[in-house]
Amino acid sequence: MATGTESSTFSTESMKNKASEAASSAADKAKQTASKVGQKAEDATHAVGSGMKNLADTIRHKGPQEGALGAAACSVADTLDSGGRYLEEEGIAGIAGDMTTLIRRNPIPAMFVGIGLGFVLARATMRR
């Protein structure tokens, strides 16, 4: 027959195992959710890129073809097409990598941009 100490130890071990299983299950669910969110963000990025390329094609076909307006329309279309292609090919991971490289190459300007954005966000969210 089990003594009080053995029963208490068994109960403690059982509770530890249940807590460990619950934590493991919660971690797995969090990973799955993060993965789904990341995939949706990637899909949205690709969709935006595709939309930019479609808009570039529309501007090329329906915009002015000659003169200063034609040149401006062509430039805008080329920029949209290039940006759209970049978003489709690189996605969020590519953007993050490029931003990291840019910040490492230019740390002081990046710091000033961060301070400026923080100031603008603080002003925009400040209650009056």
PyMOL commands that set and color helices and strands:
alter all, ss='L'
color gray80, all
select helices_A, chain A and resi 4-62+67-105+107-125
alter helices_A, ss='H'
color red, helices_A
deselect
rebuild
show_as cartoon
